[in-house]
Amino acid sequence: MLSETSLPPINDKSATPLPLRQILCLLLLAVAEAIYAMQPSPYIPKLVEELDIIDGDKSKVGYYAGLFDTAYSITEAMFVLQWSCLSDRIGRKPVLLFGIMGQALSATLFGMSKTYATLIFSRALAGVLSANFTILRGTMAELLDTDSFARVIPWLAIMWSAGATIGPLIGGTFYHPFERMPGTFGSNPFWQHYPYFLPCLIVAAICIATFLVALCFFREASKSRTAASSLYPPVSIPSLQAHNPSLRSLLTRPLVIILANCALYACLDVAVNSILPIYLSSPGELGGLGFNPSQIGIVMAIISVYNSLFQIFFFARIHARWGSRRMLQTGMLAFVALFLSFPLSVWTIGGDGGGIGAGTWVIMVLQIGIYPFGMMIASCLTILITAVAPPAALGTTNGLGHNAASVFRILGPAATTSLFALSVQKKLAGGCLVYYVACVIAIIGYKIGGLVASDRPTLQEQDARLFD
């Protein structure tokens, strides 16, 4: 049974103990959402082929498969602000519980669907019914003070990574059980008629179990208690002190600056995670490393594990010393270095006659080492959004942050990979134009990040103002 035990402080003897039971409930919700989102990914191409919508042309599989995630992302972007506003009015818990049950319903319908239209509908339904990951950030802020929030918030991203690992394992293991597990499922023709229902059923069961745990054990904190309240002075704008401030009143200069950084970070995050697999798989003459899928999987796993460990053990310590602005700007510079390393790698591969030499391996190690510094921007932005959000509109403000990034997350993968292909085919900037464009975006992010005043100039004292 979950207990109300407190975690020990990380680096500060006076740090507030963490409410472990509440945090575990929220992290469980984050894992469940990631499992739901990523579970179909291993079998989506095979599912598309079996629907007879590509007329035997396997080159169309990617197009139809990509629309599953696009449908989910678009509907989530359309409804996340509504759910966030509702959570400010009626509380976080009922919205979170409704959202996780919405994902269970979506997974069940997906497994029972036999046409492409119903598959897209069931996937889009989850975006309509749930905005849990965005609301979880505001819920965390209401449970914790500033120091504790900086210690815990990286765990949301880590739990997403964990769920993104578990989900595909479920999908890749339990699809087509009638043929692949005849000893257990071969006697029931139901599993032959619905070959993808079993992994979806498992995910739905996980979501329902998570619902029950959160229903029984999670308790909301007071909205007047947020991670911002111990660091920043109370909001003095009358319209923001209202019980339900308007969207217009929320769009203050500080928040607009943060939202701009959210959009730029989303663009860079999508760019690096879209480019990296292509870079690893492309042949040497096209500026890549020519890795096979298993090698790419190993590299991506190393990056994921290293990034998770970095965020767990170093984010809070770095934030305590540097503050959000310095971390934000450092992260943007890390993206500049990361994207510049790709053209350097292209040059070393060319110098090695199209093969991978010692210089290329050194660059890869540097890329892996730099990667977490860029990813720490996500937690910094969450802290900053919480800092400027009125307690009565914490969910809405986080929803605005999600919407600021959503356009880039929806369109970014296709735009990035298309620019990569164009750069290589046309030899634009030596085949490296996509990297230089990303560097320019990161430099703009660095400059805009400089508009955020230091929220922690020393270890002992904190600035009374967030923005210059």
C-alpha positions in Angstrom: 0.0 0.0 0.0 1.2 3.5 -0.7 2.3 5.3 2.4 2.8 9.0 3.2 6.5 8.5 3.7 8.8 11.4 2.7 11.8 11.3 0.5 15.1 12.5 1.9 16.4 15.9 0.7 18.9 15.8 -2.2 21.3 18.5 -1.4 19.8 20.8 1.2 19.3 19.8 4.8 16.5 22.3 5.2 14.6 21.1 2.1 11.0 20.3 2.6 10.3 16.6 2.7 8.3 15.3 -0.3 4.8 13.9 0.0 5.7 10.5 -1.5 2.2 9.1 -1.8 0.9 12.0 -3.8 4.0 12.2 -6.1 3.8 8.5 -6.8 0.2 8.8 -7.9 1.1 11.5 -10.3 4.1 9.7 -11.7 1.9 6.6 -12.2 -0.5 8.7 -14.2 2.4 9.9 -16.3 3.7 6.4 -16.9 0.2 5.2 -17.9 -0.3 8.0 -20.4 3.1 7.2 -22.0 2.3 3.5 -22.2 -1.0 4.3 -23.9 0.6 6.7 -26.4 3.5 4.5 -27.4 2.0 1.0 -27.2 0.8 0.8 -30.9 4.1 2.0 -32.4 5.7 -1.4 -33.1 2.8 -2.9 -35.1 1.3 0.3 -36.7 3.1 -0.4 -40.1 1.8 -4.0 -40.2 -1.6 -2.9 -39.2 -1.7 -0.4 -42.1 -0.6 -3.1 -44.5 -3.4 -5.4 -43.3 -6.1 -2.8 -43.9 -5.8 -2.9 -47.7 -5.7 0.8 -48.0 -2.2 1.0 -49.6 -3.0 -1.2 -52.6 0.2 -3.2 -52.1 2.4 0.0 -52.2 4.5 -0.2 -49.1 6.0 3.2 -49.7 2.6 4.6 -48.6 2.8 2.9 -45.2 4.7 5.8 -43.6 2.1 8.3 -44.7 -0.9 6.4 -43.3 1.0 5.4 -40.1 2.0 9.0 -39.4 -1.6 10.1 -39.3 -2.3 8.1 -36.1 0.1 10.3 -34.1 -1.0 13.4 -36.0 -4.7 12.8 -35.1 -3.8 12.4 -31.5 -1.6 15.5 -31.4 -4.1 17.7 -33.2 -7.1 16.9 -31.0 -4.9 17.2 -27.9 -3.8 20.6 -28.9 -7.4 21.6 -29.6 -8.7 20.5 -26.2 -5.8 20.8 -23.8 -6.6 24.4 -22.9 -10.3 23.6 -22.2 -9.3 20.7 -19.9 -6.7 22.9 -18.2 -9.2 25.7 -17.6 -11.7 23.1 -16.2 -9.1 21.8 -13.8 -8.7 25.3 -12.4 -12.4 25.4 -11.7 -13.4 22.0 -10.5 -10.0 20.6 -9.3 -7.2 18.5 -10.8 -8.3 15.1 -9.5 -11.6 14.8 -11.3 -10.0 15.9 -14.6 -7.1 13.6 -14.2 -9.3 10.6 -13.4 -11.6 11.4 -16.4 -8.5 11.7 -18.6 -7.1 8.3 -17.7 -10.4 6.6 -18.2 -10.6 8.4 -21.6 -7.3 6.7 -22.5 -8.7 3.3 -21.4 -11.7 3.8 -23.6 -9.6 4.9 -26.6 -7.3 1.9 -26.2 -10.3 -0.5 -26.1 -11.9 1.1 -29.2 -8.5 1.0 -31.0 -8.2 -2.7 -30.4 -11.7 -3.4 -31.6 -11.5 -1.2 -34.8 -11.4 -2.9 -38.2 -11.3 0.2 -40.5 -8.8 3.0 -40.9 -11.4 5.6 -40.1 -12.4 4.0 -36.8 -8.7 3.6 -35.9 -8.1 7.3 -36.5 -11.2 8.2 -34.5 -10.3 6.1 -31.5 -6.8 7.6 -31.5 -8.1 11.1 -31.8 -10.6 10.4 -29.0 -7.8 10.2 -26.5 -6.7 13.8 -27.4 -10.3 15.0 -26.9 -10.8 13.3 -23.6 -7.4 13.7 -21.9 -4.8 16.4 -21.3 -3.3 14.7 -18.3 0.4 15.3 -18.8 -0.1 19.0 -19.0 -2.3 19.1 -16.0 0.2 16.9 -14.0 2.7 19.8 -14.0 0.3 22.2 -12.3 -0.8 19.5 -9.9 2.9 18.9 -8.9 3.4 22.7 -8.4 0.5 22.8 -5.9 2.0 19.9 -3.9 5.5 21.3 -3.6 7.5 24.3 -2.7 10.1 25.7 -5.1 13.1 23.6 -4.0 11.1 20.4 -4.0 9.5 21.2 -7.3 12.9 21.6 -9.0 13.9 18.2 -7.5 10.8 16.4 -8.6 9.7 17.9 -12.0 12.4 16.1 -14.0 10.8 12.8 -12.9 7.7 13.5 -15.1 9.9 13.4 -18.2 11.7 10.3 -16.9 8.4 8.5 -16.2 7.3 9.4 -19.8 10.5 7.8 -21.0 9.9 4.7 -18.9 6.3 4.4 -20.2 7.6 5.0 -23.8 9.8 1.9 -23.2 7.1 -0.3 -21.7 4.4 0.6 -24.2 6.2 -0.7 -27.3 7.3 -3.8 -25.4 3.6 -4.5 -24.8 2.6 -3.8 -28.3 5.4 -5.7 -29.9 4.9 -8.7 -27.6 1.2 -9.3 -27.6 -0.1 -8.4 -31.1 -1.5 -11.3 -33.2 -1.7 -13.6 -30.2 -3.8 -16.2 -32.2 -0.8 -16.9 -34.5 2.1 -16.0 -32.3 0.8 -17.6 -29.0 -1.3 -20.5 -30.2 -0.9 -22.5 -27.0 -2.7 -19.8 -25.0 -4.9 -18.0 -27.5 -5.1 -20.3 -30.5 -8.4 -21.9 -29.4 -10.5 -18.7 -29.5 -11.2 -17.2 -32.9 -11.9 -13.9 -31.3 -8.1 -13.2 -31.2 -7.9 -14.0 -34.9 -10.6 -11.6 -35.7 -9.2 -8.9 -33.5 -5.4 -9.4 -33.7 -4.5 -6.2 -32.0 -7.0 -6.2 -29.1 -4.8 -8.0 -26.6 -2.1 -5.3 -26.3 -4.8 -2.6 -26.2 -6.7 -4.6 -23.5 -3.5 -4.7 -21.4 -3.0 -1.0 -21.8 -6.7 -0.3 -20.9 -6.2 -2.5 -17.8 -3.2 -0.5 -16.8 -5.2 2.7 -17.2 -8.1 1.4 -15.1 -5.7 0.2 -12.4 -4.0 3.7 -12.4 -7.5 5.2 -12.1 -8.3 3.2 -9.0 -4.9 4.0 -7.3 -5.4 7.7 -8.0 -9.0 7.6 -6.8 -8.1 5.9 -3.6 -4.8 7.5 -2.7 -4.4 10.9 -4.4 -5.4 14.1 -2.5 -5.2 17.5 -4.0 -3.3 20.4 -2.4 -4.7 23.8 -1.9 -4.5 26.0 -5.0 -3.0 28.8 -2.9 0.0 26.6 -2.3 2.2 26.5 -5.4 5.9 26.2 -6.2 5.9 29.8 -7.2 4.5 31.1 -3.9 7.8 30.7 -2.0 10.0 32.3 -4.6 8.1 35.1 -6.3 6.1 38.0 -4.8 2.3 37.8 -5.1 0.7 38.9 -8.3 -0.4 42.5 -8.0 -2.4 42.8 -11.2 -6.1 42.9 -10.1 -7.3 40.9 -13.1 -4.9 38.1 -12.2 -6.1 38.0 -8.6 -9.6 37.1 -9.8 -10.9 33.6 -9.1 -11.0 32.9 -12.9 -8.7 35.3 -14.7 -9.3 35.8 -18.4 -6.9 34.5 -21.0 -6.1 38.0 -22.0 -5.1 39.0 -18.5 -2.8 35.9 -18.3 -0.8 36.9 -21.4 1.5 39.3 -19.5 4.9 40.1 -20.9 6.7 37.6 -18.6 4.4 34.8 -19.7 4.7 35.7 -23.4 8.5 35.5 -23.2 8.2 32.1 -21.6 5.7 30.9 -24.2 8.1 32.0 -26.9 10.8 29.9 -25.3 8.3 27.0 -25.1 7.7 27.2 -28.9 11.4 27.5 -29.7 12.4 24.6 -27.4 9.6 22.4 -29.0 11.1 23.2 -32.4 14.6 22.2 -31.3 13.5 19.1 -29.5 11.5 17.9 -32.4 14.4 18.7 -34.8 17.1 16.8 -32.9 14.9 13.8 -32.2 13.7 13.7 -35.9 17.2 14.1 -37.3 19.1 11.7 -35.0 17.6 8.4 -36.3 18.1 9.6 -39.9 21.6 10.7 -39.2 22.4 7.4 -37.6 20.9 5.3 -40.4 22.0 7.3 -43.5 25.0 6.0 -45.4 28.4 7.8 -45.1 28.1 9.4 -48.5 25.0 11.2 -47.3 26.6 12.4 -44.1 25.3 9.6 -41.8 26.8 6.8 -39.9 25.1 3.9 -41.7 24.0 2.1 -38.6 21.5 -0.8 -38.8 18.3 -0.7 -36.7 19.7 -2.7 -33.8 22.7 -0.4 -33.6 20.4 2.6 -33.7 18.3 1.1 -31.0 21.4 0.7 -28.8 22.5 4.3 -29.3 19.0 5.7 -28.6 18.8 3.6 -25.5 22.2 4.9 -24.3 21.0 8.4 -24.9 17.7 7.8 -23.1 19.3 6.2 -20.0 22.1 8.8 -19.8 19.6 11.7 -20.1 17.4 10.2 -17.4 20.3 9.7 -15.0 21.5 13.2 -15.7 18.1 14.8 -15.0 17.7 12.7 -11.8 21.1 13.4 -10.2 22.1 16.8 -11.6 19.1 18.9 -12.6 18.1 20.0 -9.1 21.7 20.7 -8.1 22.4 22.8 -11.2 19.2 24.7 -10.8 20.0 25.5 -7.2 23.3 27.1 -8.3 22.4 28.6 -11.7 18.7 29.4 -11.6 16.2 29.0 -14.5 17.5 31.7 -16.8 21.1 30.5 -16.8 20.0 26.9 -17.3 17.7 28.0 -20.1 20.4 29.8 -21.9 22.9 27.1 -21.3 20.5 24.6 -22.8 20.1 26.7 -25.9 23.8 26.9 -26.3 24.0 23.2 -25.9 21.6 22.9 -28.9 23.9 25.1 -30.9 26.9 22.9 -30.1 24.8 19.7 -30.8 23.7 20.8 -34.2 27.1 22.1 -35.2 28.5 18.7 -34.3 26.6 17.1 -37.1 28.4 19.1 -40.0 31.6 18.4 -38.2 30.8 14.7 -38.2 30.0 14.9 -42.0 33.4 16.4 -42.5 35.2 13.7 -40.5 33.3 11.0 -42.3 34.4 12.5 -45.6 38.0 12.7 -44.3 37.9 9.0 -43.5 36.8 8.1 -47.0 33.2 7.7 -46.2 33.8 5.5 -43.2 33.6 5.9 -39.4 37.0 6.8 -37.9 38.2 7.8 -34.4 37.1 11.4 -35.0 33.6 10.4 -35.7 33.3 8.3 -32.6 34.7 11.2 -30.5 32.0 13.5 -31.9 29.3 10.9 -31.1 30.5 10.7 -27.5 30.4 14.5 -27.3 26.9 14.6 -28.8 25.6 12.1 -26.2 27.3 14.2 -23.5 25.7 17.5 -24.7 22.2 16.1 -25.2 20.9 16.3 -21.6 21.9 19.9 -21.3 19.4 20.8 -24.1 16.7 18.5 -22.6 16.9 20.2 -19.2 15.1 23.2 -20.8 11.8 21.4 -20.5 11.9 21.3 -16.7 13.2 24.9 -16.6 10.2 26.1 -18.6 7.8 24.2 -16.4 9.3 25.9 -13.4 9.1 29.4 -15.0 5.5 28.9 -16.1 4.6 27.9 -12.6 6.4 30.9 -11.3 4.4 33.4 -13.3 1.0 31.6 -13.0 -1.6 32.9 -10.6 -2.7 30.0 -8.3 -6.3 30.3 -9.7 -5.1 29.7 -13.2 -2.2 27.4 -12.9 -3.7 24.7 -15.1 -4.7 27.2 -17.7 -1.2 28.7 -17.8 0.3 25.3 -18.3 -2.2 24.7 -21.1 -1.0 27.8 -22.8 2.5 26.5 -22.6 1.4 23.3 -24.3 -0.4 25.1 -27.0 2.6 27.3 -27.7 4.6 24.2 -28.5 1.9 22.2 -30.2 2.3 23.6 -33.7 5.9 22.6 -33.8 5.3 19.2 -32.4 2.6 18.5 -34.9 4.4 19.9 -38.0 8.0 19.7 -36.9 8.9 16.0 -37.7 7.7 16.3 -41.3 9.3 19.7 -41.8 12.6 18.7 -40.3 13.0 15.4 -42.2 11.9 17.2 -45.4 14.6 19.9 -44.9 17.1 17.2 -44.1 16.3 15.4 -47.4 16.4 18.6 -49.3 19.7 19.6 -47.8 21.3 16.3 -48.8 19.8 16.0 -52.2 20.6 19.6 -53.3 23.8 19.8 -51.4 22.6 23.0 -49.7 25.4 24.4 -47.4 27.3 21.2 -48.1 24.3 19.1 -47.2 24.1 20.7 -43.8 21.5 23.4 -44.2 19.1 21.8 -41.8 21.7 21.9 -39.0 22.5 25.6 -39.6 18.8 26.5 -39.5 18.4 24.7 -36.2 21.5 26.6 -34.9 19.9 29.9 -35.8 16.7 28.9 -33.9 18.7 28.0 -30.9 20.6 31.3 -30.9 17.2 33.1 -31.1 16.1 31.1 -28.1 19.3 32.1 -26.3 18.6 35.7 -26.8 15.0 35.5 -25.8 16.0 33.5 -22.8 18.1 36.4 -21.7 15.0 38.4 -21.1 14.2 36.2 -18.1 15.8 37.7 -15.0 17.8 35.4 -12.7 15.5 33.8 -10.2 18.4 32.5 -8.1 21.4 34.7 -8.2 23.1 33.1 -5.2 22.6 30.0 -3.1 21.3 32.0 -0.1 19.1 34.7 -1.6 16.6 34.9 -4.4 15.8 37.8 -6.6 12.5 39.7 -5.8 11.7 40.0 -9.5 11.4 37.4 -12.2 11.8 39.7 -15.2 13.9 42.7 -16.0 
